[in-house]
Amino acid sequence: MKILNKKIAQHKSSVAWLQRQASDPYVARAHRDGYRARAAYKLIEMNEKFHFLKNGQVVVDLGAAPGSWSQYVAREYPKTKVFAMDLLEIKPIPNVTFYQGDFTTDEALQWLESELGLSSDEIGNGTADVVMSDMAPNTVGHKKTDHLRQMVLLEYALDFALHALRPGGVFVAKSFTGGSTGDLIRQMKNNFDSVQQVKPPASRKDSVEMFIVATGFHK
């Protein structure tokens, strides 16, 4: 791959990233299948294992940009309603309702609550079948700091899921290995029949990311 941008070419980490992208079979597969990012296959592989997506559901996609998770759901389950959110703008996706904003703000939560028709903060009265989050912080390279930032986003997503999910619902979220993740998983078992931490094959081996798949939501 020829690097045309001289500033990028001078940055070794950028060169390594470009070379990895060029040789990544999931990147090539995403181009071939028409997905916006290789991340689509993380969701596809988790769904193939746990079978939590079905036609006619209500699905919330947090940290949606550039939109490959929403793309997959809308493409494979056309009767499903998808509500997506991210700080970054994404190009429109058919059958996906998108809000650009910060999920941790009152304005963003109010939009989601309005779209989902949530009328109560009581756990167990939600309307969503699946809440999925691929949110991740801007990492600084300090393992402990990056983990804490990820945990904050994960806890925000979980708090929302506990109020948005209907009984039997599913929560799927990105996490980082180590730290207090285990404590959160033990806490989640109070409200889900099954809570598992998985690393789908599409997640790069050198990445610290994992995913939590919690099924069978209950009060």
N, C-alpha and C positions, 0 to 999 in steps of 0.2 A: 504494500500500500504506500503510495507516494503522499507525503504530507506537504500540502501546499502552504499552510500557514506557518511562517518561519518561527513565530513566537511559540507555537505549540510544538514544533519540531525540536526546539531547544529545551523543552521541558521533558525530562526523562520519564516522569510518571505519566504524562500525557501520551508519549510515544508508546509506553507499555500498554496503556489502556486501549489505544487504537489498534495495536497489534493483537491484543487479546480479543477485541471485538471482531477483527478480520478473520480470526481462526475459530471463533465460537460457533459451533453448529446450531445453537439455539438462536443466535442472531440471524443466521442464514435461513433457518426455518421460519422465523417471524416474518422476514421479508417475503418468503415464498407463500406463506399462509395469509399475508395481509394484516398482520398484527403490528401495532405501533411500537411494541417493545418485547424483548425476550421474556419479560416478567409474566406474560400471559401464560406461559407453560408452567409456572409455579402454581397458579390457580388451577389450571387444567389437571395437573398431576395430583394435586390434593383432592380435587373433586372426583377424579377417577378412583381414588383410594377410599374416600369417605362418603361419596354420593350425597352431598348436601344441597346441590342445586337441582331445581325441578322447574318445569314450566308453570307459569301462573303465580309465581312468588312475588314478594316485594323485597328487593335487595338494596342495601345501602353500601356504597363503595367510598370509603374514606381514604384520602391520599391517592386520588384516582389518576392523576396525570402520569404519563401522557394518554392514558385511557385504555390500556390493553385488557385489564380485568373487566371493565364495563363492556368493551367490545366483545369479549368472549361470551359473557352472559347474554347480551342482547342478540348476538348471532345464533347461539345454540338454543336459547330459550326465549323465543320471540314474544311469548305471552307474559313474560315477566316484566314488572315495572322496576326500573333501575334509577336510583337517585345517587348521583355522584358529586363529590366535593373535593376541591384542592385549592391550595394557595395559588397555584399556577393555572393559567387558562389552558383549556384543551379544545381541540377542534371538535365541532359537533359530531355526535354519534347517534344514529337513528335509534329511537326508542329509549334514549337515556336523557334524563333531566339533570342538568349540571348547574352547580352553584360555585362560583369562584370566591373563595374567602377562607378565613382562618377558622378551622373547626373548633378551636378552643374559645372562640368569642361567643357572646350571647346572641349576636345577630345571626351567626351561622347556625347555631342550635335552634333558634326560633324558626329559621327557614326549614330546617329538617323536620321539626315538630309539626309545622304547618302542612308540609307536603305529605307527611305520614299520617296526619290526622290524629296526633297524640293529644289526648285531653286530660291525662293524669300522669303524675310522677310516680304513681304506685307501681312497683315491680309486678310484672305479669299481665299488664293491660296493654301491651304494645301491639303494633300492627305489622312489624317487619318480620320476615321469615329468616333473613340472613343479614348480619352486619359484618362486613369484611373491611379490614384496614391494612393497607400497605404503607401507612405513614412511617416516615423515618426522619430523624433530625439531621441537620447539617453537621456532619461529624468533624471533630477537631483533631482526631488522631490519638487522643488520650482515652484509653479503654474505659476507665471508670466514668469519666465525664460523659462519653458517648452513650454508655449503658444507662446512666441516670436520665439523660435526655430522652432516650427511647422509652424508658419506663414511664416517664411522665405522659408521653403520647399514648402509650398502651393503656394506662390507667384511665385517661380521658375517654378513649374508645370503649373500654369495658364499661365504664359508668354509663355512657350513652346506651350501649347495647342492653344493659340490664333494664333500662326503662323503655327501650324501643322494640325489643323482641316480644313476639307472641309466644305462648307456651309451646315447647318443642323446637324453638328457634335455634339458630346456629351462629356462633361467633368465631370468625377466622381473623387472626391478626399477626402481624410481624412482631417478633421480639428479638432481642439479642441474647446470646448465651451468657450464663454466669450471673453473678450478682443476686438480686432479690427476685428474679423471675420465678424460682421455685416456690417462694412464699406466695406469689400472686396466683400461681397455678393451684396451689392447695386451697386458697381462698375461693377460687372459681368453682371448685368442686362442690361448694355449697349450693350452687345455682345451675349446674349442668350435670347431666348424667355421665358424660365422658369428657375428659380434658386431656388432650395429647399434644406433646411438642414434637414437631416433625421438621425434617429438612428435605424438601422435595429435590429430586435429581437436578432440576433446572437451577437451583440455588448453587452458586459457585462454591466449590469446596473450600476456598480460602476466605470465604465470607463468614462473618460471625452471626449472620442472620439465621433465625429459626422462625417457625410459624406455629402458633397455638391454634388448634382446631378443637373447639368446644361445642358439643352437640347435646341436644335434649334439654333445652333451657326450661327451668321451673322456678317457682318462688322459693 
